[in-house]
Amino acid sequence: MKTIADHAPPRLGPRLTLSTRLVHELGDPHSTLRATTDRRGAAVLIYAGGEIDACNEQTWRRLVSEAAGVAASPGSLIVDVTGVDFIACCAVEVLAGEAAALRRRGVELRLVSPQRIVARIVDACGLGGVLPVYPTVDSALAR
């Protein structure tokens, strides 16, 4: 098992450990998805960059699932897609599915992006009521 940490703010808790398989997939030089994970207090964070589409949907699903698996009540899973150049509806649907499972455990998934297009995609997928979108990680943490 290895840990991915990159451009995240100073850590306030133990590092998040991801599976070797996922670290390998994210480290593939041909991958268009880049991601790091971290913890801040009771929150688990994913910082995503690049592109999230059908080509890497399984890697995205694995990343979100592994991060969600360590999120505990009364915490949150915060997914920051500020560094994403393209996000497909399938990626938003993965988040919505995980958000429902997390809610049953008392954990809220919060999506972060200052780009209005992300909120428009969430709404176009009919998931506006399921995936709240915040402009910054700090605003998502403050919720």
Stockholm file with secondary structure:
# STOCKHOLM 1.0

chainA/1-143         MKTIADHAPPRLGPRLTLSTRLVHELGDPHSTLRATTDRRGAAVLIYAGGEIDACNEQTWRRLVSEAAGVAASPGSLIVDVTGVDFIACCAVEVLAGEAAALRRRGVELRLVSPQRIVARIVDACGLGGVLPVYPTVDSALAR
#=GR chainA/1-143 SS CEECCCSCCCCSSCCCEECHHHHHHHHCTTCSEEEEEEEETTEEEEEEEEEESGGGHHHHHHHHHHHHHHCCTTCEEEEEEEEEEEECHHHHHHHHHHHHHHHHTTCEEEEECSCHHHHHHHHHTTCTTTSCEESSHHHHHHC
#=GC SS_cons         CEECCCSCCCCSSCCCEECHHHHHHHHCTTCSEEEEEEEETTEEEEEEEEEESGGGHHHHHHHHHHHHHHCCTTCEEEEEEEEEEEECHHHHHHHHHHHHHHHHTTCEEEEECSCHHHHHHHHHTTCTTTSCEESSHHHHHHC
//
